[in-house]
Amino acid sequence: MSSKVDLEYLSYVCKEEHHHKERVLGKFITTFDKIRKDATVDSAIREHVNSVHGLLQLIKDDDRNLIMHPEKFLDRDGSIYVLDKCKAAIVTMAEKL
């Protein structure tokens, strides 16, 4: 996640009951999952959060969980691919700020 984009985006899309300040990928995914299922949240925000949620879930499932194991190494191409997914998530969040 980016330096301030993640918390600014969270503040932008969240109602107070969803808001937290912990910068943990799993908590962001859980929070965004609640928002995209919350019918009281504006549909345009829910749709955008759905996109961000999908990107973060992909990063977590396909990359982060695997990389956390010491026997897993990324080669140059793999590193660039992970970085590109992270950049896509950051840019998607930033476009709403």
C-alpha positions in Angstrom: 0.0 0.0 0.0 1.1 3.6 -0.5 2.1 6.0 2.2 -1.1 7.9 2.7 -3.3 6.7 -0.2 -4.6 3.7 1.7 -5.9 5.6 4.7 -7.2 8.5 2.7 -9.1 6.1 0.4 -10.5 4.3 3.5 -11.7 7.6 5.0 -13.2 8.5 1.6 -15.3 5.3 1.2 -16.0 4.3 4.8 -18.8 5.1 7.1 -17.6 5.5 10.7 -18.6 1.9 11.6 -16.3 0.5 8.9 -13.4 2.8 9.6 -10.1 1.7 11.3 -6.6 3.0 11.2 -4.7 -0.3 11.1 -2.7 -0.7 8.0 -3.1 -4.5 7.6 -3.9 -6.0 4.2 -6.4 -8.5 5.7 -8.3 -5.7 7.6 -8.5 -3.6 4.4 -10.0 -6.5 2.5 -12.4 -7.3 5.3 -13.5 -3.7 5.5 -13.9 -3.3 1.8 -15.9 -6.6 1.7 -18.3 -5.1 4.3 -18.6 -1.9 2.3 -19.4 -3.6 -1.0 -22.2 -5.6 0.7 -23.6 -2.6 2.6 -26.8 -1.4 0.7 -26.7 1.9 2.6 -23.4 2.9 0.9 -23.7 4.8 -2.4 -23.7 2.3 -5.4 -20.9 4.1 -7.2 -18.7 3.8 -4.1 -19.6 0.2 -3.7 -18.7 -0.5 -7.3 -15.4 1.2 -6.9 -14.6 -0.5 -3.6 -15.5 -3.8 -5.4 -12.7 -3.2 -7.9 -10.2 -2.3 -5.1 -11.3 -5.3 -3.1 -10.7 -7.6 -6.0 -7.2 -6.3 -6.6 -6.2 -6.5 -2.9 -7.7 -10.0 -2.6 -5.7 -11.1 -5.7 -2.5 -9.6 -4.3 -3.1 -11.3 -0.9 -4.0 -14.7 -2.3 -1.6 -15.0 -5.3 1.4 -13.2 -3.9 1.6 -12.0 -0.4 0.6 -15.3 1.3 3.1 -17.2 -0.8 5.9 -14.7 -0.5 5.7 -14.8 3.3 7.2 -18.3 3.3 11.0 -18.4 3.4 11.3 -21.0 0.7 9.5 -18.8 -1.9 11.6 -16.5 -3.9 10.5 -14.1 -6.7 12.6 -13.8 -9.8 12.9 -10.4 -11.6 9.8 -11.0 -13.7 7.8 -12.2 -10.7 8.8 -9.2 -8.7 7.8 -6.8 -11.5 4.4 -8.6 -11.8 3.7 -8.2 -8.1 4.8 -4.6 -8.1 2.5 -3.9 -11.1 -0.5 -5.4 -9.3 0.3 -3.2 -6.2 0.6 -0.1 -8.4 -2.8 -0.9 -10.0 -4.4 -1.1 -6.6 -2.8 2.2 -5.5 -3.8 4.0 -8.8 -7.3 2.7 -8.5 -7.7 4.0 -5.0 -5.9 7.3 -5.8 -8.2 8.1 -8.8 -11.1 8.6 -6.3 -9.2 11.0 -4.0 
